[in-house]
């Protein structure tokens, strides 16, 4: 487990290297806690799904987020 202060320093180095849309998605994922689906991210950020899926893949490729696997959508 990474200490909070270590994570904060790490992210201060990472964020400037991210594109604006990547930073928004990463910031959202850090704030919400449990894993989220692309659809949940899209709904929370009020953006088209293609703004989310591409950014999530880029963040995964950089090792900044991990795929938590498949899960059923929450009942509404």
C-alpha positions as CSV (number, residue, x, y, z in Angstrom):
1,X,0.0,0.0,0.0
2,X,1.3,3.5,-0.9
3,X,1.3,6.1,1.8
4,X,-0.9,9.1,1.1
5,X,1.9,11.5,1.0
6,X,3.9,9.3,-1.4
7,X,0.8,9.0,-3.7
8,X,0.3,12.8,-3.6
9,X,4.0,13.4,-4.7
10,X,3.7,10.7,-7.4
11,X,0.5,12.2,-8.8
12,X,2.0,15.7,-8.8
13,X,4.6,14.3,-11.2
14,X,2.0,12.3,-13.3
15,X,-0.7,14.9,-13.8
16,X,1.3,17.5,-15.8
17,X,2.2,14.7,-18.3
18,X,-1.5,13.8,-18.8
19,X,-3.9,15.2,-21.3
20,X,-6.8,17.2,-19.9
21,X,-9.4,14.4,-20.6
22,X,-7.0,11.8,-19.1
23,X,-6.5,13.9,-16.0
24,X,-10.3,14.4,-15.5
25,X,-11.0,10.6,-15.7
26,X,-8.1,9.8,-13.4
27,X,-9.1,12.4,-10.9
28,X,-12.7,11.1,-10.9
29,X,-11.5,7.5,-10.4
30,X,-9.3,8.5,-7.5
31,X,-12.2,10.3,-5.8
32,X,-14.9,7.7,-6.1
33,X,-13.2,4.7,-4.5
34,X,-14.7,1.5,-5.7
35,X,-14.2,0.4,-9.3
36,X,-16.4,2.0,-11.9
37,X,-17.6,0.9,-15.3
38,X,-17.0,3.1,-18.4
39,X,-20.7,3.8,-18.4
40,X,-20.7,5.0,-14.8
41,X,-17.7,7.3,-15.5
42,X,-19.5,8.6,-18.6
43,X,-22.6,9.4,-16.6
44,X,-20.8,11.0,-13.7
45,X,-18.7,13.2,-16.0
46,X,-21.5,14.0,-18.5
47,X,-19.4,13.2,-21.5
48,X,-19.8,10.9,-24.5
49,X,-18.7,7.3,-24.0
50,X,-15.8,7.7,-26.5
51,X,-14.3,10.4,-24.3
52,X,-14.1,7.7,-21.5
53,X,-13.2,4.5,-23.2
54,X,-10.1,5.9,-25.0
55,X,-8.9,7.7,-21.9
56,X,-9.3,4.7,-19.7
57,X,-7.4,2.5,-22.1
58,X,-4.6,5.1,-22.2
59,X,-4.5,5.3,-18.4
60,X,-4.4,1.4,-18.3
61,X,-1.5,1.4,-20.8
62,X,0.4,3.8,-18.6
63,X,-0.3,1.6,-15.5
64,X,-2.3,4.3,-13.8
65,X,-5.5,2.3,-13.6
66,X,-6.2,-1.4,-13.7
67,X,-9.1,-3.3,-15.2
68,X,-11.2,-4.6,-12.3
69,X,-12.9,-7.2,-14.5
70,X,-16.5,-7.5,-15.5
71,X,-19.5,-6.8,-13.2
72,X,-23.2,-6.3,-13.6
73,X,-24.5,-2.8,-14.0
74,X,-26.1,-1.4,-10.8
75,X,-29.8,-1.6,-10.7
76,X,-31.4,1.8,-11.2
